Amino acid sequence: MTPARVQLVRDTWALVLPIQQQAAALFYERLFQIAPEVQPLFRGDKVEQGAKLMAALNTLVLSLGRMEQMLPMARELAIRHVAWGVQPAHYEQVGQALLWTLRKGLGDAATPEVMSGWAEAYGELSGAMKAAAYGDAPPSATAAAHAKVHRSSEAESGERS
């Protein structure tokens, strides 16, 4: 990611932090709407799960520009996700729900450039996690997955309900 794009993501994350509980609730609501089959994978307390999600996103944002520092933790998390029943396709669904949530939470600050930055950041993270959990994916597959998540999210941008 370019330094300017990293800064855009960090700046908009600062806008999400004050509403992180609401953002987490929106995220899971949206995820379960677009992928109801994943709901049984979340057995614990939803508020606690939301706090873990926000902590992971915070770590991601703080690691932008030096992703190699976060990769060992992301790889371990990915391997645990396999044991919980997470499938490769779930990463795209999570990306769609994340970008939708950010668009809704950021409102006018969710410019195409900002959303592209978030899609790129999530694409890097999810690509590394899928490679760790399911075997190495070629860089072109990661780029294609990033683009697909971003396009899917853009198509849903009219759904601000």
VOTILUM-240798 format. One record per residue (C-alpha): residue number from 1; residue in three letters; x, y, z. Coordinates in Angstrom, 1 decimal, decimal comma. Layout:
pos;code;xx;yy;zz
NUM;ALA;X;Y;Z
...
***
This chain:
pos;code;xx;yy;zz
1;MET;0,0;0,0;0,0
2;THR;1,2;3,5;-0,7
3;PRO;1,9;5,7;2,3
4;ALA;-1,0;8,0;1,3
5;ARG;-3,4;5,1;1,2
6;VAL;-2,2;3,8;4,5
7;GLN;-2,8;7,3;6,0
8;LEU;-6,3;7,3;4,5
9;VAL;-7,1;4,0;6,2
10;ARG;-5,7;5,2;9,5
11;ASP;-7,5;8,5;9,4
12;THR;-10,8;6,8;8,7
13;TRP;-10,2;4,2;11,4
14;ALA;-9,9;7,0;13,9
15;LEU;-13,5;7,9;12,9
16;VAL;-14,6;4,3;13,6
17;LEU;-13,0;3,9;17,0
18;PRO;-15,6;6,0;18,9
19;ILE;-18,4;3,9;17,4
20;GLN;-16,7;0,6;17,4
21;GLN;-19,4;-1,3;19,4
22;GLN;-22,0;-0,2;17,0
23;ALA;-19,7;-0,9;14,0
24;ALA;-19,1;-4,5;15,3
25;ALA;-22,9;-5,0;15,7
26;LEU;-23,5;-3,7;12,2
27;PHE;-20,7;-5,9;10,8
28;TYR;-22,2;-9,1;12,3
29;GLU;-25,7;-8,2;11,4
30;ARG;-24,6;-7,7;7,8
31;LEU;-22,4;-10,8;7,7
32;PHE;-25,3;-12,9;8,9
33;GLN;-27,6;-11,3;6,3
34;ILE;-25,3;-12,1;3,3
35;ALA;-23,9;-15,4;4,7
36;PRO;-26,4;-16,9;7,2
37;GLU;-24,6;-20,2;7,0
38;VAL;-21,7;-18,7;9,0
39;GLN;-23,8;-17,7;12,0
40;PRO;-23,4;-21,2;13,8
41;LEU;-19,6;-20,6;13,7
42;PHE;-20,0;-17,8;16,2
43;ARG;-20,9;-19,6;19,4
44;GLY;-19,6;-17,1;22,0
45;ASP;-20,8;-13,8;23,4
46;LYS;-21,5;-11,4;20,5
47;VAL;-20,3;-8,3;22,3
48;GLU;-17,0;-10,1;23,2
49;GLN;-16,7;-11,3;19,6
50;GLY;-17,2;-7,8;18,4
51;ALA;-14,5;-6,5;20,7
52;LYS;-12,1;-9,1;19,4
53;LEU;-13,0;-8,0;15,8
54;MET;-12,3;-4,4;16,6
55;ALA;-9,0;-5,3;18,3
56;ALA;-7,9;-7,3;15,3
57;LEU;-8,9;-4,4;12,9
58;ASN;-6,9;-2,0;15,2
59;THR;-3,9;-4,2;14,9
60;LEU;-4,3;-4,4;11,2
61;VAL;-4,5;-0,6;10,9
62;LEU;-1,5;-0,1;13,1
63;SER;0,5;-2,7;11,1
64;LEU;-0,2;-1,1;7,7
65;GLY;3,0;-0,4;5,9
66;ARG;4,8;-3,1;7,9
67;MET;2,5;-6,0;7,4
68;GLU;5,3;-8,5;7,9
69;GLN;5,1;-7,8;11,6
70;MET;1,5;-8,8;11,8
71;LEU;1,7;-11,9;9,6
72;PRO;2,8;-14,4;12,2
73;MET;-0,3;-13,6;14,3
74;ALA;-2,5;-13,6;11,3
75;ARG;-1,3;-17,0;10,2
76;GLU;-1,9;-18,5;13,6
77;LEU;-5,4;-17,0;13,7
78;ALA;-6,1;-18,4;10,2
79;ILE;-5,1;-21,9;11,3
80;ARG;-7,4;-21,6;14,3
81;HIS;-10,2;-20,4;12,0
82;VAL;-9,9;-23,7;10,0
83;ALA;-10,5;-25,6;13,2
84;TRP;-13,7;-23,6;13,9
85;GLY;-15,0;-24,4;10,4
86;VAL;-14,1;-21,3;8,4
87;GLN;-13,9;-22,0;4,7
88;PRO;-12,0;-20,0;2,1
89;ALA;-15,2;-18,4;0,7
90;HIS;-16,0;-17,0;4,1
91;TYR;-13,1;-14,5;3,7
92;GLU;-14,8;-12,8;0,8
93;GLN;-18,1;-12,6;2,7
94;VAL;-16,3;-11,1;5,7
95;GLY;-14,6;-8,6;3,4
96;GLN;-18,0;-7,6;1,9
97;ALA;-19,5;-7,2;5,3
98;LEU;-16,5;-5,2;6,5
99;LEU;-16,5;-2,8;3,6
100;TRP;-20,3;-2,4;3,9
101;THR;-20,0;-1,6;7,6
102;LEU;-17,2;0,9;7,0
103;ARG;-19,2;2,6;4,2
104;LYS;-22,2;2,9;6,5
105;GLY;-20,2;4,0;9,6
106;LEU;-18,1;6,5;7,7
107;GLY;-20,8;8,1;5,7
108;ASP;-19,5;10,8;3,5
109;ALA;-15,9;10,0;4,5
110;ALA;-16,3;6,7;2,7
111;THR;-14,9;8,0;-0,6
112;PRO;-14,0;5,6;-3,4
113;GLU;-10,3;6,1;-2,5
114;VAL;-10,9;5,4;1,1
115;MET;-12,9;2,2;0,4
116;SER;-10,3;1,1;-2,1
117;GLY;-7,6;1,5;0,6
118;TRP;-9,7;-0,6;3,0
119;ALA;-10,3;-3,2;0,4
120;GLU;-6,6;-3,4;-0,3
121;ALA;-5,7;-3,7;3,4
122;TYR;-8,3;-6,4;3,9
123;GLY;-7,1;-8,2;0,7
124;GLU;-3,5;-8,3;1,9
125;LEU;-4,6;-9,7;5,3
126;SER;-7,1;-12,2;4,0
127;GLY;-4,7;-13,4;1,3
128;ALA;-2,0;-14,1;3,9
129;MET;-4,5;-15,8;6,2
130;LYS;-5,9;-18,0;3,4
131;ALA;-2,4;-18,9;2,2
132;ALA;-1,5;-20,0;5,8
133;ALA;-4,7;-21,9;6,3
134;TYR;-5,3;-23,6;3,0
135;GLY;-2,0;-23,5;1,2
136;ASP;-0,2;-20,8;-0,8
137;ALA;-2,2;-18,8;-3,2
138;PRO;-0,4;-17,1;-6,0
139;PRO;-0,2;-13,3;-5,7
140;SER;-2,5;-12,9;-8,7
141;ALA;-5,2;-14,9;-6,8
142;THR;-4,9;-12,6;-3,8
143;ALA;-5,2;-9,5;-6,1
144;ALA;-8,2;-11,0;-7,9
145;ALA;-9,8;-11,8;-4,5
146;HIS;-9,2;-8,2;-3,4
147;ALA;-10,8;-6,8;-6,5
148;LYS;-13,8;-9,1;-6,2
149;VAL;-14,5;-8,1;-2,6
150;HIS;-14,2;-4,4;-3,6
151;ARG;-16,5;-4,9;-6,6
152;SER;-19,0;-6,8;-4,5
153;SER;-19,0;-4,1;-1,9
154;GLU;-19,4;-1,4;-4,4
155;ALA;-22,4;-3,2;-5,9
156;GLU;-24,0;-3,2;-2,4
157;SER;-23,2;0,4;-1,7
158;GLY;-26,7;1,4;-2,5
159;GLU;-27,9;-0,9;0,3
160;ARG;-27,4;1,5;3,3
161;SER;-30,4;0,2;5,2
***
